[in-house]
């Protein structure tokens, strides 16, 4: 069992920044990868970023590459998503996830077993 609790979402103006946090508890001894996904109204859930258990490998969708940065602190069992240069199209519910995907499956929702409750990010024009 792994429980994920997200924080840091909110309302921000275009061009601004937000930092999301996801704290894991429970079976935190497992070497799981963690990822961020988002879902906007009327759209399917899409991959945003992922990081390996060690933190040595990171993955990003093309739409956020260069603007977002994922990182983690294993000592605190926490993963972060730093979001810079936010655009209105970044508006969505952001979900934190943990699982055991292979390197080429980091962006696939089916390889993640645990999910947070989601946190709303709204970027105004």
N, C-alpha and C positions, 0 to 999 in steps of 0.2 A: 504494500500500500504506500502510495506517495500522494501527498496533498500539496497542492500548489495554490498560493495566495498572491494575487497581483495587486499592484498599487501604482500610482503615478499618472493615471489617465486624467483627462480633463479637457478644457477648452483653451485653445491657443490661436493666435493670429497667424495668418500665412507668413512664412519666413521665420517663425519662431521655433523653439525647441522644447522637447519634453523628454523625460527619462522615465521609462517604465521599469518596474522591479517585479520579480517573481521569486518568492521565497518557498523553498521546498521543505517539507517535513515528512516524517515517517521513515520509509525504507530508503534513506538517503545514502546508504553505503554502496548501492549499486552504481556501476559505471554507465549511467544513462546519458544520452545526448539531450539537449534542450533546444526548443525552437519557439519562434513567434509566428503566429498566423493571424490573419485579419479577415473580417467579413463585413462588407458594406451592404446597405439595404438593396435587395434585389439581385445580389451577386453571390457567387459561390465563395466559400472560404478559400483564401489563397495564402501561399507561403510568403513569408517576409524574410526571416533569417533563422539560422540554426548554428549551434556550436557543439563541438564534441565534448565528451566528458572532461578531457584534459584541458580543453580550451585552446588546443593547438591548431584546430581547423575550424574555420568559419565559412558560412555559405549565405549568399544574399540573392534575392530576386533582382532582376534587372531594374525594376521600377524604383528600388530604394538604394541600390548600389551607389556608394559615394556620399550618401546622405545619412544613412543609418549605420549604427555600429553595435554589434552584439558582444557582450563580454560576460564573464562569470567569476564568482568568488566561491570556490568549493568549501573554504573554511566557514563561510556563512550560508552555504547551500542556496545561493541566490544567483539568478541570471538577470542581466540588465539589457535594455534596448535603448540606446541613446538615439534620439530622433532629431535631426537638424534640418534646417531649410524646409520645414513642413509646408505641404501644399494642400489645398482643399480636397483633392482626390485621395489624400491619406486618411480622410475621415472614415472611421470604421470601428467596430468592436475588435479589440486586440486580445488574442488568446495565447497564453503560455502553455507549452506542452512538454512532456518528458517521455522518452521511449528509447528503443534500441534499433534505430535505422542503420542501414549500411551507408557508406559514404555517398553513394549515388541515389539514395532514397531519403536524404535528409529533408527534402521538401514535400514528402508525401504524408498526408494526414494519417493514413492507415498504419504507419509504422510507429505511431505515438500512442501510448497506452493511457497516459494520464493527462488531464486537461484542467486548466484553471477556469474560473467562472466568467472570465472576460472582463475587460475594462474599456469604457468608451473613450475614444479620442476624437475630438471634433476640431477641425481647423477652419476658421472663418476667413472669408475673403477680405 
